[in-house]
Structures are given as structure tokens and as C-alpha cells.
Amino acid sequence: MSTPDSSRETPAPAEPAAEDKKLVTLARSTRARTRAAEGAAVRDADGRTYAAATVDLPSLQVSALGVCVAMAVASGATGLEAAVVLTDADAVTPGDLDALRDLAGSGVPVHRGDAKGALHGTATT
């Protein structure tokens, strides 16, 4: 369960690390290719990356970050180092932060940005 402090967002870094720029690029291209509401990407503890878009079917709805976490789990990832979510929303949902925390534990940065890939804030699990 998330704590009140875990969903508090801080300003995004002026210049994200190179590894996080790759996540932005992956999330942006996935969102654009699928024309989805959100695009997300995560990096696991072994350096592998997973990118996904929102799934919005009549019988299945999963956020882009939720799909990324599921992909990482299905691939045998034992932890995550960072995440990026490109969305029109003002914040990453508490449920998405909870799912990330279930796999990665606390202290994982989750950068939130817009469709163009400009980062606006960072939450921490």
C-alpha cells in the first residue's frame, strides 16, 4: 500500500541521466506508434528495458506502467531501477506506484512526462 509521501512528486531533473533518456525515448515511441493514452518504460535490475502502451479494450484495461511491470515479472526480473510514464495526467496513479513497488521495493524513481517526452515530475516508490 502506498504511503502519503510515496506519491508526492518532485520537479523532474533538469537533465535526466542517459539511461533515463533511453526510457523516455522508448515510452514516447511506443505511445506514438499505438496512439495510446499513455506510454511507459522501465529498466530492470539487470539493465533490460520494457516499454508498453495503455491497453484499453472492452474486457481489459491496463495502464502502460502496469503492462511494463507485468512484462518485467513475466521475464523473470527481480527488481526495477527506474520508470518513465508519458501521460496527460497530472500524476502517476497510486495503483501504478503500488504495482511498481511490489516488484521493485521502495526508492525507485518514476519520472512523469508529456507526449513529447518533456519530464515534469518525479515520484519515488
C-alpha positions, 0 to 999 in steps of 0.5 A, a space after each residue: 500500500 502506498 504511503 502519503 509521501 510515496 506519491 508526492 512528486 518532485 520537479 523532474 531533473 533538469 537533465 535526466 541521466 542517459 539511461 533515463 533518456 533511453 526510457 523516455 525515448 522508448 515510452 514516447 515511441 511506443 505511445 506514438 506508434 499505438 496512439 495510446 493514452 499513455 506510454 511507459 518504460 522501465 529498466 530492470 535490475 539487470 539493465 533490460 528495458 520494457 516499454 508498453 502502451 495503455 491497453 484499453 479494450 472492452 474486457 481489459 484495461 491496463 495502464 502502460 506502467 502496469 503492462 511494463 511491470 507485468 512484462 518485467 515479472 513475466 521475464 523473470 526480473 527481480 527488481 526495477 531501477 527506474 520508470 518513465 510514464 508519458 501521460 496527460 495526467 497530472 500524476 502517476 496513479 497510486 495503483 501504478 506506484 503500488 504495482 511498481 513497488 511490489 516488484 521493485 521495493 521502495 526508492 525507485 524513481 518514476 519520472 512523469 512526462 508529456 507526449 513529447 517526452 518533456 519530464 515534469 515530475 518525479 515520484 519515488 516508490 
